[in-house]
């Protein structure tokens, strides 16, 4: 069943729209993508009003790990959202 959901959902969305990655707010989607066998990377995106960090995740198709790392690195360099503890 997960295989069909992946092929008819996530893979179809990526392929139909010729996307390099799917962006989601938070890191909750990364474990779900991993269950389906898809790579994901989460990076810091900012801080809320109480100073708590939040992130975003980039997910892609199998074999797109180098592209996801490139996208995540470029995002971090552009936003400079990461702060030392």
Secondary structure, 3 states (H helix, E strand, C coil): CHHHHHHHHHHHHHHHCCCCCEEEECCHHHHHHHHCCCCEEEEEEEECCCCCEEEEEEECCCCCHHHHHHHHHHHHHHHCCCCCC
